[in-house]
């Protein structure tokens, strides 16, 4: 899974294709795919308190 994430980070245009269902990831479940797409959509922000949300 780490290799998939790294590849998608290097090729962000594939995220768009995955969202549009014009591409798929072999061996990745629908639940995993949704998690991957969501993780690329959300911004991770660091509060001054040091907590991630």
C-alpha positions in Angstrom: 0.0 0.0 0.0 2.9 2.4 0.7 4.2 1.9 -2.8 0.7 2.8 -4.2 0.6 6.0 -2.1 4.1 7.0 -3.2 3.2 6.4 -6.8 0.1 8.5 -6.5 2.0 11.3 -4.9 4.4 11.3 -7.8 1.5 11.1 -10.3 -1.3 13.3 -8.9 -3.2 13.3 -12.2 -4.1 9.6 -11.5 -6.1 10.8 -8.4 -8.4 12.7 -10.8 -8.8 9.6 -13.0 -9.6 7.5 -9.9 -12.3 10.0 -8.8 -13.8 9.9 -12.2 -13.7 6.1 -12.3 -11.6 6.2 -15.4 -8.8 4.3 -13.7 -8.6 1.6 -11.1 -6.1 0.1 -8.7 -5.7 -3.6 -9.1 -5.8 -5.4 -5.7 -7.2 -2.4 -3.9 -10.7 -2.8 -2.4 -13.4 -0.1 -2.8 -13.0 0.8 0.9 -9.3 1.2 0.5 -9.8 3.3 -2.7 -12.2 5.6 -1.0 -9.7 6.1 1.9 -6.9 6.9 -0.5 -9.0 9.4 -2.5 -10.2 11.0 0.8 -6.7 11.3 2.1 -5.6 13.2 -1.0 -8.6 15.5 -0.7 -8.2 16.5 2.9 -5.7 19.0 4.1 -3.8 18.0 7.3 -3.3 21.0 9.5 -1.1 21.3 12.6 -2.5 23.3 15.4 -0.2 25.4 17.5 -0.9 22.8 20.3 0.8 20.2 18.1 -2.3 18.0 17.5 -3.2 16.8 14.0 -6.7 16.8 12.9 
